[in-house]
Amino acid sequence: MIAINQIQYFNNKVKECNELNNKLQKLIEENQNLIEKEWNERNSQEIAIFFGYTLKCKKSKISQYNEIIKEKKID
């Protein structure tokens, strides 16, 4: 009887883990969609500033990034 209770207990824990995993996957997907949506709304200057800030560049380099982004139509 104890073994059956333990099996049921662990089975319930596995179900809980699966439910949490499914919720986490859904949140990850929603977050990714939100990031993509917000990123797509940025213009070339904002993207260049982001790159410059991330790469710790000077203003002249940021301007170069901006021109490249405009030229390649990345925004």
C-alpha positions in Angstrom: 0.0 0.0 0.0 2.8 2.4 0.8 4.5 1.7 -2.6 1.2 2.6 -4.4 0.9 5.8 -2.4 4.5 6.7 -3.3 4.0 6.0 -7.0 0.8 8.2 -7.0 2.7 10.9 -5.1 5.6 10.9 -7.6 3.1 10.7 -10.5 1.4 13.8 -9.2 4.8 15.6 -8.9 5.6 14.7 -12.5 2.3 16.1 -13.6 3.0 19.3 -11.7 6.4 19.6 -13.3 4.9 19.1 -16.8 2.3 21.8 -16.1 5.0 24.2 -14.9 7.1 23.3 -17.9 4.2 24.0 -20.3 3.5 27.4 -18.5 7.2 28.3 -18.7 7.3 27.4 -22.4 4.3 29.6 -23.1 5.8 32.5 -21.2 9.1 32.1 -23.1 7.2 32.2 -26.4 5.1 35.2 -25.4 8.3 37.0 -24.2 10.1 36.2 -27.5 7.1 37.5 -29.5 7.0 40.7 -27.5 10.8 41.3 -27.9 10.5 40.7 -31.7 7.5 43.1 -31.9 9.2 45.8 -30.0 12.5 45.3 -31.9 10.7 45.6 -35.3 9.2 49.0 -34.2 12.7 50.5 -33.8 14.2 52.8 -36.5 17.8 52.8 -37.8 19.0 55.4 -35.3 17.6 53.5 -32.3 19.2 50.3 -33.5 22.5 52.0 -34.1 22.4 53.5 -30.6 21.6 50.1 -29.1 24.6 48.6 -30.9 26.9 51.5 -30.0 25.8 51.3 -26.3 26.2 47.5 -26.2 29.6 47.6 -27.9 30.7 50.7 -26.0 31.4 52.7 -29.2 32.0 56.4 -29.8 29.5 58.7 -31.4 31.2 58.5 -34.8 31.0 54.7 -34.8 27.3 54.9 -33.9 26.8 57.2 -36.9 28.5 54.7 -39.1 26.2 51.9 -37.8 23.2 54.1 -38.5 24.3 54.6 -42.1 25.0 50.9 -42.6 21.5 50.0 -41.1 19.8 52.5 -43.4 21.8 51.3 -46.4 21.0 47.6 -45.7 17.4 48.4 -44.7 17.8 46.5 -41.5 15.2 48.6 -39.6 
